[in-house]
Amino acid sequence: MSRRGWLLFVVMSVVWGIPYLLIKVAVEDVPVPVVVFARTAMGGLLLAPFALRNGGVRTVLRHWRPVVAFTLLELVGPWFFLTDAERALPSSLAGLLIATVPVLGAIAVRLSGGAERLGGKRLAGLLVGLAGVAVLVAPTLRAGAVWPTVEVLLTALGYAVAPLIVVRYLDDVPGLPLTAVSLSLAALLYAPAATVTWPDARPEPPVLGAIAALGLVCTTVAFLVYFALIREVGPVRATVFTYVNPAVAVLAGVLVLGERLTLLIGVAFVLILVGSVLATAREPQVARGGTVVETPVG
């Protein structure tokens, strides 16, 4: 990978590893609908000039049904559930639970009729990843934080299923216009709830800074860098940074918010990471005549 590719990779690992920390700070003083609205509105407005180039928005609007479905599964539902869950859960725990996306994605592909072969390596990955989830959530369930934990897992499920819509129904739609339109649509859907729950008092500067960073850095800059990374290294290699994000989320929570880093969290992280790598690994597939070929995921 080129030096530029490594730089983009590092940037993505950070900007999509710190939202959990920023969300935790933001929801201390600001209602969930306002946080989500601010993030999506800033992202939609700032990405619009890039999206309007070359008529990409018209292509997006021609596929409005799958675009709506994608928006609901990728943004509207997940960003509400994740933000609401972090009112009760540590940001590091939320980041680790989101690391189950590759595992859930492999299950979703299989259940939706995908042609990918579920061989021994992938099956082992699913089992190891789910074991990591069990290790991670058991203490939270015993502590009574059932619904927040379910909310984060629903977020991960949405992140896992939404790309299937892109692959099957939006494959010819440019990514940047799709993102801008989806963010704008999500902002419109959240505008009424944000208006009703708008805080009476001005939030403290750290909270305003966290919300601004969510919209500017973790949404606008993140998507611009992500598409640049795709152009630099290709769509498959570009997703490898998702294995680094959880570590960044845990590190940020521990260093900035003083969250505890326990042995149990470390074990769960290793299990989820190994499970994700195995569940999305290439499986050898025997073609006609006994020739072994490699089938990529997705």
Secondary structure, 3 states (H helix, E strand, C coil): CCHHHHHHHHHHHHHCCCHHHHHHHHCCCCCHHHHHHHHHHHHHHHHHHHHCHHHHHHHHHCCHHHHHHHHHHHHHHHHHHHHHHCCCCCHHHHHHHHCCHHHHHHHHHHHCCCCCCCCHHHHHHHHHHHHHHHHHHHHHHHCCCHHHHHHHHHHHHHHHHHHHHHHHHCCCCCHHHHHHHHHHHHHHHHHHHHHHCCCCCCCCHHHHHHHHHHHHHHHHHHHHHHHHHHHHHCHHHHHHHHHCHHHHHHHHHHHHHCCCCCHHHHHHHHHHHHHHHHHCCCEEEECHHHCEEEECCC
